[in-house]
Amino acid sequence: MTSVKNFIRTIPDFPHKGIMFRDVTTLFADPRGFRMAVDQLLQPYAGAQIDVVVGLEARGFILGGAVAHQLSAGFVPIRKKGKLPAATLSEDYTLEYGQATVEVHDDAINAGQTVLIVDDLLATGGTAEAGIKLVERLGGDIVGCAFVVDLPDLGGRARLDALGMNIHALCTYDGE
């Protein structure tokens, strides 16, 4: 059987020498691969009460919107600083090469709503952790974090495990 991993292209030395970039645009471009990814991302949550799917910028918007549609849930984007038009909450986080900030509208999630966080890739976990903190500040109850790709050697899975998150990933690349 074909797996999601078969649709992901690897590009060596991008964006820096020594990096093996996992390019999910080839997954998105293939109708069968994209459907497989969306179906597998939402599978553990089918039948669960999910009020809101949160997509992390930017590829998480593509996946999160499709997952939200299939779960009949709302969709909330967590965006880079300065991209949302209304009042926001923000959270800073550290990247391998600096610092960044993500934001969410301050009225996007109501206290007690159940939330599924979706993104394409779990690497160091910085963006996901910032998203988790924003959802928790709004009072959302996170039922899980779903990713297409997990790079466990970069520490993101351990970081989210330490926060008590339920993590679902479709494929793993060890050592990269």
C-alpha positions in Angstrom: 0.0 0.0 0.0 1.2 3.5 -0.8 1.9 5.7 2.2 1.9 9.5 2.6 5.7 9.3 2.8 5.7 8.2 -0.9 4.3 11.6 -1.9 6.8 13.8 0.0 9.9 15.1 -1.9 13.2 15.4 -0.2 15.4 18.3 -1.2 19.0 18.1 0.1 20.8 21.2 1.4 17.7 23.5 1.6 17.5 26.0 3.1 21.1 25.4 4.4 23.8 22.9 3.7 23.2 19.7 5.6 19.4 20.0 5.9 17.2 17.4 4.2 14.1 19.5 3.5 10.8 17.5 3.5 8.7 19.2 0.8 5.0 18.5 1.2 4.0 20.6 -1.8 4.3 17.4 -3.9 1.9 15.7 -1.4 -0.6 18.6 -1.8 -0.3 18.5 -5.6 -1.4 14.9 -5.9 -5.1 14.4 -5.4 -4.8 10.9 -4.0 -1.9 11.9 -1.7 -3.6 15.0 -0.4 -6.8 13.1 0.3 -4.8 10.3 2.1 -3.1 12.9 4.3 -6.3 14.6 5.3 -8.1 11.4 6.0 -5.2 10.0 8.1 -4.8 13.3 10.0 -8.4 13.3 11.1 -8.8 9.6 11.6 -8.0 9.4 15.3 -10.5 12.3 15.9 -13.4 11.0 13.8 -16.4 10.8 16.0 -14.8 13.1 18.7 -16.3 16.4 19.5 -13.9 18.9 17.9 -15.1 22.5 17.9 -12.1 24.2 16.3 -9.2 23.1 14.1 -6.2 25.4 14.5 -3.8 25.6 11.5 -0.3 26.9 12.1 1.2 29.2 9.4 1.4 28.5 6.6 1.0 24.9 5.4 -1.1 24.1 8.5 -3.7 26.4 6.9 -4.0 24.1 3.9 -4.3 20.9 6.0 -6.2 22.4 8.8 -8.9 23.9 6.6 -9.5 20.5 4.9 -9.5 18.7 8.3 -11.9 21.2 9.8 -14.3 20.7 6.8 -14.2 17.0 7.2 -14.8 17.2 11.0 -17.6 19.9 10.6 -15.5 22.1 12.8 -14.5 25.8 12.7 -11.1 26.8 11.5 -8.7 29.3 13.2 -5.4 30.4 11.8 -2.4 31.1 14.0 -0.4 33.6 11.9 2.9 35.3 11.9 2.9 38.7 13.7 1.1 41.5 12.0 -1.0 39.4 9.6 -4.3 39.4 11.5 -6.6 42.5 11.2 -8.3 42.5 14.6 -7.1 42.5 18.3 -4.7 39.6 18.9 -2.8 37.7 21.5 0.8 37.0 20.6 3.5 34.5 21.6 7.2 34.6 21.0 9.2 31.5 20.3 12.8 30.6 19.4 13.8 29.2 16.0 17.1 27.6 15.1 18.1 30.9 13.6 16.5 33.5 15.7 13.1 34.4 17.3 9.6 34.8 15.9 6.1 35.7 17.0 2.8 34.2 16.2 -0.7 35.6 16.8 -4.3 34.6 17.0 -7.4 36.8 17.2 -8.3 37.3 20.9 -11.9 36.1 20.2 -11.1 33.2 17.9 -11.6 30.4 20.5 -14.0 30.4 23.4 -13.2 28.9 26.8 -14.0 25.2 26.9 -14.0 24.7 23.1 -12.2 21.5 22.0 -9.3 22.2 19.7 -7.2 20.1 17.3 -3.9 21.7 16.2 -2.7 20.8 12.7 0.6 21.5 10.9 2.6 19.9 8.2 5.8 19.2 10.1 7.0 18.8 13.7 10.7 19.7 14.0 11.9 21.6 17.1 8.3 22.2 18.2 8.8 25.9 18.7 5.9 27.0 16.5 3.6 24.2 17.9 4.4 25.1 21.5 3.7 28.8 20.8 0.3 27.8 19.2 -0.5 25.6 22.2 0.2 28.4 24.6 -2.1 30.8 22.6 -4.9 28.2 22.5 -4.5 27.6 26.3 -4.5 31.4 27.0 -7.9 31.6 25.2 -9.2 28.7 27.3 -9.3 26.1 24.6 -9.1 22.4 25.5 -6.5 20.8 23.2 -7.4 17.2 22.3 -4.4 16.7 20.0 -1.7 17.9 17.7 -1.6 16.3 14.2 1.3 16.5 11.8 2.1 14.9 8.4 5.9 14.7 9.2 7.7 14.2 12.5 11.4 14.7 12.8 11.9 13.3 16.3 15.6 13.8 16.4 15.1 17.6 16.4 13.3 17.4 19.7 9.8 18.6 18.9 8.0 15.4 19.9 9.7 15.3 23.2 8.9 19.0 23.8 5.2 18.5 23.1 5.2 15.3 25.1 6.5 17.3 28.1 3.5 19.6 27.7 1.2 16.6 27.9 0.1 16.8 24.3 -1.4 13.9 22.4 0.6 13.8 19.1 -0.4 12.1 15.9 2.1 12.0 13.0 1.6 10.3 9.7 5.3 9.6 9.0 8.7 9.9 10.6 12.1 10.7 9.3 14.7 9.6 11.9 18.2 11.2 12.0 17.2 14.2 10.0 
